[in-house]
Amino acid sequence: MLEQLIKDLMSLKNPDKAQVLQRFFKTWSWQYGEGDIFLWITVPELRKVSKKYIDLSKPDIEVLLKSEIHEYRFLALAIIKLNFEKNNDENIKKEWFDFSILNLEYINNWDLVDTFVEYVIWPFLYDKEKKLLYELSKSNSLWERRISIISTFDYIRRWEFDDAIKISEVLLQDTHDLIQKAVWWMLREIGKRDEKVLIDFLNKHYKNMPRTMLRYAIEKFDKEKKEYYMKK
């Protein structure tokens, strides 16, 4: 099955356009996406393939996850997500969750994080101990730190903000722009739902927040409020 899957993927690749993604996802040796290889297969196409190969074995999924080819890893995560979502059995969900955590190091670009973790990691942890996310928020790995904050989006949608606020506080002084962007994204989503929660956070932290993070977190405020918070 894996051999046919790879043939299907290769039939969809577009090498001429792939170079665009190499630049967009910062794949040079000194950049965050170092070593990532792209085929230029669109997300809709990958999702269609994932449905066809939903029964792919875990060892074969792991082969895809360990690949340097970005779309292989994306597809593997899409298959995991489908299997997690289709099963109501908590034990089966746990198997897919545990499998994801064992292979966390391969969720290693921002689109992989953003299109996967909030649909698997956080939903599984919803009514469980959240220690893992707090450990990830203090990781040396850029991607594990991003996983920790993006995972909270599912809770924010449910109007439950405590963990998102606490993890934002942990990451407040993170110097990487991909973490700063993730934090302001979650703060802004909180503000859309309950502006008072966001204002309470800002009143406590705005003087110490990176300026870009602050600017985007308050972008939905009126002019007067924006001016107040930007006068650090």
Secondary structure, DSSP 8 states (H G I E B T S, - for coil): -HHHHHHHHHTT--HHHHHHHHHHTT-STTSTTTT-B-----HHHHHHHHHHTTT--HHHHHHHHT-SBHHHHHHHHHHHHHHHHH---HHHHHHHHHHHHHTGGG--SHHHHHTTHHHHHHHHHTTS--HHHHHHHT-S-HHHHHHHHHTTHHHHHTT--HHHHHHHHHTTT---HHHHHHHHHHHHHHHHH-HHHHHHHHHHHGGGS-HHHHHHHTTTS-HHHHHHHH--
